[in-house]
Amino acid sequence: MMKRRFLLVFFVLYVTVEQSNLLHVEADAGFVKTRGVQLMLNGSPYYANGFNAYWLMYVASDPSQRNKVSSAFQEASNHGLNIARTWAFSDGGYKPLQYSPGSYNEQMFQGLDFAIAEARKYGIKLLLSLVNNYENMGGKKQYVEWARSQGQSINSEDDFFTNPVVKGYYKNHVKAVLTRRNSITGVAYKDDPTIMAWELMNEVRCSSDQSGKTVQAWITEMASYLKSTDGNHLLEAGLEGFYGQSKPESNPNFNVGTDFIANNQIPGIDFATVHSYPDQWLSSSSYEDQISFLSRWLNEHIKDAKNTLHKPLLFAEFGISTKSFGGNSTPRDHLFDTVYSAIYSSASSGGAAVGGLFWQLLAEGMDSFRDGYEVVLGESPSTASLIAQQSQKLNRIRKMYARLRNIERWKQAKEIRGGN
């Protein structure tokens, strides 16, 4: 009898501690996985409320500027943000990570090491992108130029997706990043749960093949290669959400050679992504029409992720420039609220939307990085309040699932005790 009472007390304590742990998850608590249309962390659904900060490695490569990285993570954590998306590339040019194929800048790699170590300290997961579609920080243009300099016949930047030498350069970069051992933590990137997922390319586009077959083949090949090196982490392609031949009428008035449905049905892709920039895509339309488009865009992708893809959906970039509104943050707040409301509505009903990351977070004293889309939390109290409220709302859903999980454990333990 005493033994049974002790076990009961131990079980109650265990449940209490376990529940406490579930509600205060740190970035190093485990690898994020998927289950159906949900992201999962330590047995409970994980919701990603976060931000883009492409500059983390770049700024942290200068030790005298690392306080900006720490400050950004601190501010983000204070507002309940739990994930950051950033670049794990800088190819050729000024302050490169990769001087030339296979030749790396240790100082830049140490900057990325610091960003990962700081993210872990502040309980923030990372989504790391491996190459750019655009020529900023190198991108596919730099890769094909490297190949051309080695005698390869290159017709356009889109040869990035098909030229075997270029594909070999990219695979080597993937391997170099995934197998990098962090100089601060000593943990190889592929073994670090601070990293939630890898992204094959920022905003994959191949306008020379509108059928989408070129991108489909490239994602299939690279997803398989990456997963053969790293079986711990999730993977997404880096898509903006444009439909191809499946639903062209749902796009803005252009096609970029990708297909939200087909590309995300590739087995190695664990969750889908969508970007949302109605101010860029519908620049000649009114603000009201842009918001109407955004609402349709969000809800259509949430529905397709659940009913067709059967995979989680992350809104990996969204934002609007305040330059058009004289710095007035009200239009931005309305756009953020539109995105956040769609995510919460889906998440609270067990839908496919698992979170969103605004573009972009800056720390104070980073004026040269301003692009009109920046959010400096200390300067934007109304936007900061919206962000914090979304964090709280998504965390309440997670707490609810954690409690339900503990109730199920208690019932199972009770049945076991009753059977003894």
N, C-alpha and C positions, 0 to 999 in steps of 0.2 A: 504493500500500500504506500509506504514511504517513497519507494522507488517511482511509483506511478505519479505521486504528487510532485516529486522533483522534476520528472519529465514534463509534467504539465506547466510548472512554473518556468522551466527552461524554454518550453515552446512559446509561451506568452512573451517572455523576454526577447526571444529570437524574432518573433513577429514584429514586436515594437521596434527593435533595432533595425530589422530589415526594412520596415516601412520608412523609418527615418532616413536610411541610406538611399532608398528609392527616390525620396523627395528632394535629396540634395546630391544629385549625381554630378561628379566632377568629370572633366574631359578624359581622364585616364582610367575611368571606371570600367571600360570594356569597349569592344568593337560594336559599332552600330550594324545591325543586320536588317533584313526585310522579312516580313511575314504577310503575304497577301499584298494589300495596298497600304500597309503601314511600315514605317521604320520602327525598329525595336532596339532597345538598349536595356540590358539586364532583365529581360523578360517583360518589360512594359513598353508601351508605345512611346516613341521619341518624336517630339515636334521641334522643328528647327526654325527659330526666329533669329535672323542674323543680318549680316551686312557683307558687302564687298569692300575689300581693301587691297587692290592689286599691288600696292606699293610696299607691302610689308618686308619682303626680302630686299628690295632695292634700298629702302631707308635703313634697315637693320644692318646692311653691309658696312655702314659707317658707324663704328661703335659710339661715336659722339652723338649720334642721332637716335640711338635705340630707345631713349626715354619716350620718344613719340609713339613707338610701337607699344610700349608698356602702358602709356597713358590711354591710347585708343582701346586696348583690351580692358583696362580698368573701368573706363567710362562705359564701354559696352556691357561689361559684367554688371555694373551698377544698374543698368536698365534691363537686366534679365536676358540679354542677348547671349546665345549659346553656340553660334557657328559663324565662321568667317570664310569667305571665298577669296583666294589669292592666287598669284601666278607662281608656278614652279618652273619658269622659263625666262630667259632673256638671251636671245640668240644673236651673236655678233653685235657690232655697233658699240655704243657707249655703255660702260659698266655691264658687260655681258656676264651671264652665268656660264654660257658655252661660247668660248672664243671661236672655235671651229669644231666640226664634227668630232666628238669624243674628247675634246680638250677643254677642261673646266677651270673656272676662276674660283679658287678656294675661298677667297674673301666673300664672294657672293654666296657661295654655298653656306658659309658660316652665318651669313645674314638670314638665310632660310632656316638654318638650325636654331637660331635665336628666336625667330618668329614662332616656330613649332613649340619650343620649350616654354615661351611666354604664354602661348595659347593654353597649354596644359596647366600652367600655374593659375590661370584665371578661369578654368573650367569651360574653355571654349573649344569646340571641335573645328576641324579645318576641312575645306573642300579645295583641293589643289589641282589647278589646270596645267596641262603639260605642253601646250604650244598655242600660238595665236593664229587665228584666221587672217588677221590684219598684219601690216608691216610694222606696227608699233612693237618695239622690243623684239624685232626679228621676224617671227612668224613664218608662215609657209613660204613667203617670198625669199627669206634668207636661206631656207633649206634648198630651194630649187637653184638659187645662185651658187651655193656650195657645190651642188651636183654639176652645174654647168661649167664651173671652174675645173672640174675633174674630167671634162670631155663629154659629159652627157648631153644628148640632144633634148633641149627643153623648149617647149612651145609656149607654155603659160604657167602661171602660178599653180593652176589646178593639176599640173603634172605631179604636184606634191602627193596626190592621192594614188597615183598609179606607177610612177617611176620606181623601179626596184632599188636603185641606189638611195634615193630620197627616203623610201620606206625603211631602208636599213638604218639610215641616220636617225630617223625618228625612234625606231625600236631601241637603238643603242642609248638614246637619251632617256627613254622610259626606264630602261634597266639601270642606268646610272643614278637616276633619281630614286627609284624604288629601293635600290640596294645601298644607298647612302647611309652611313652610320653617323648619327647626330653627334657633333663634337662636344655638345653640352650635356646631353642626357645619356649618350652611349647607346641609344636604341636605334636600330635600323629603321628607316622610314616605313618599310613594308611590315614591320612588327609593332608600329606605334599606334595605339588606339586613339591618340589625340587626333589623328587624321580620320575623318569620317569616310571620305571617298576621294577617288581620282576622277578627273575630267579629261577626256581624250584631247579636246580642242576647244578653245573659247570661240563660240559662235561658228560652228562648222558651216561652211558655204562652198558650193561648187557650181557656179553659175553656168559653166560650159556644158554641164550635163543636167538638163532640167528633169530628166526621167528619174533622177535620184539613185540610179543603179551604181554610179561611181562611189558615192558616199556610203551606200549600203554595203558595198564590198569592203571598203576601207574600214568602217566601224567594225564589221564582222571580224576582219583579220586582226585589227589592233586590240579589240576587246579580248579575243582569244589569247593573244600574245601577253597582254598585261596580266590576265588572270593566271597564266602559266608561271608567272614570276611571283605574284602576290595573291594568295588565296584568302587573305584576311579582310581586305577592304572592299567596300562597294565601288561600283563604277558607273559613271554616266557619260554620255557622249559629248555634251556641251551644246545641245541644240537650243534654238530660240523658240521652237514650237510651230514653225511654219509647216503647213500641210503640203503634200505633193499631189500626186494624182488621186489620192484618196478623197480629199475634200478641198480642192483649190478655191472654192467659193468662200471659204472661211478665212483666207489670208487677206492681208492688205494687198494693194495692187501690184504685187511682185512675187516672184518665186526665186528661191536661192539654191535649188537642187537638193533639197532635203525633204524628208517626209516624217512628220511627227509620229505617225502610226507605224509605218514599216521600220524606220530606224530604231525605234524603241522596243520593237518586238524581237530584236536580236537577243538571243539567250544570255550573252555575256553582259548585257546592259541591265543593271539592277533597278534603276528608277529613272523616270523621265524628268526633263527640265523644260521650263518655259521662261523666256525673257519678255518683258513688256515695256515698250517705249512708244506709246501712241503719239507723243509729241514729235517724234522723228518719223514714224511710219506714215502718219496722217498729218503732215506739217501744214497742209493747206486747209485742213478742216478746223472747225471751231473747237474750243476746249470741251464744250458739252458733248459734241459728237465723238471726240477722242475718248471721253470717259464712258460713253455708251458702248463704243467699240471695245474698250477694255473690259467692261462687265461681261460682254458676250464672249470675248477671248478667254477670260478666266474660267467661266462656267463651262464652256464647251470643252476645254482641255481637262478640267476636273472630271467631267462626265466620261470623256473618252479614256482617261487613265483608269477609271474604275471599271467601266463596262467592256472596253475593248482590249486595253493593254494588261489590265489586272496587276498594275504596278503602282508604287507610290509616285506622287508628282510634287516636285519642288520648284517653286517660282524663284529661280536662281539669280535673276536680275529684274529689278523694276525701278522706275524713277521718272522724274520730270525735271526739266531745267527751270530754275526760278528766274533765270535771266530774262525770259519773255514776260515776266510779271513784275519787273523792277525789284526783284529780291523778295517779293511778298510770298510768304510760305503757305498761305491759305490754299491755293490750288494744289500744291504738293501734299498738304495734309489730307485733302479730299481724295487725291489719288491713292495715297497710302491707306487711307481708311477703306477705300473700295477693294484694294487687294487684301488687306487684313481681314475684312468682313467675309470675303469669299473663302479664304483659307479657314477661318474659324467655323463658318457654317458647315463646311465639309468635314473638318476634323471632329467637330462635336457630334456628328452623326455617323462617324466611322467611315467617312469618305476617303478619297485618295490624296487630297491635298495635305501635305505634311509640313509645310512651312514656306517662308519667303525671305529673301535677302535683298535689301535695298541697295541701290548704287548711289553714292558710295560714302563710307564713313571716313572722316578726316579727324586727326587730333588738332588741337590749337597750334598755331604757328606753322601751318602747312599751306600757306596761301598760293604757292607756286603749283600746287596740285589741284586747285579749284577748277572745276569744269562746268559749274552751274547746277550740277546734280548733287553736289556734296552736302553732307549733313555733319555739322559740328554740333554735337549734342548740347554743349554749354551755350551755344548761340541761338538755338532753336527750341525754346521750351515747349511750344505747342506740338512740334513734331516729336520731340523727345518723349512727351507724355503719351502720345499715340503708340510709340514703339514700346514703352514700358507696359502699357495696358495690354498690348497684344501678348507680350511675354507672360504676363500674369494669367491671362485667359487660357493660353495654351498649357501653361503649367498646371492649371486647375484640372484640365482634362487628363493630364498625365497622373496627377494625384488620385483622381477618381479611379483610373485603371489600376493604379498601385494598390488602392484599398480593396478593390474587387479581387485582385490577385491574392491578397493576404486572407481575405474571407474564404476564398476557395481552398487555400492551404489549411486554414483552421478547420474547415469542414472535413477535409481529407484526413487530417490528424485525429479529429474526433471520431471518424469512422474506424480508423486504425485502433484507437484506444478502446472503442466499444467492442471491437472484435477480439480483444485480449482477455 
